[in-house]
Amino acid sequence: MKGLICVENITLALAKKMGNYAEELVAKEYGAKPFSVAVCDKDGFLILFNKQDGAKLLTIKLTPNKAYTAVRMGVSTADFLARLQRENLNIAYFADDKFVGMPGGVPIYNKQQQIIGAVGIGGLKEDGEVAAKVAAMAADL
């Protein structure tokens, strides 16, 4: 793997690129609806949060928590929700008040398949789809 840089954690520069990409993507493919985007590092600490004008107020708390949940659980929040339903688990079982069981959070992997952070999208019907596209873009950088 000569020449390949192994990103080990999300940087602010990468988080900004992800936020900009999310805005461009939603403007181009999802009718420019107002939404929020959050990016956290590999430990779940918030690196970037952007609530667009007109985005729902509940996204202020939920969107960063989606990113946090995805990175801490190591799966998308849609997959986490499916697990909660499949195993009939109450989210309180995990003893973390920040966990969210709704689509829109997706972990980000580096080229070595290590989790380096996560993205959360909130306020759109297609939260999970947008988050997956943003995470895939970040993995390619």
QUIMO-V49887 format. One record per helix or strand of 2 or more residues. SS is the DSSP state (a for helix, b for strand). FROM is the first residue (numbers start at 1). LEN is the number of residues. If there is no record, write none. Layout:
BEGIN
ss=SS from=FROM len=LEN
ss=SS from=FROM len=LEN
END
This chain:
BEGIN
ss=a from=12 len=18
ss=b from=36 len=6
ss=b from=46 len=6
ss=a from=59 len=15
ss=a from=77 len=10
ss=a from=91 len=4
ss=b from=105 len=5
ss=b from=115 len=8
ss=a from=127 len=13
END
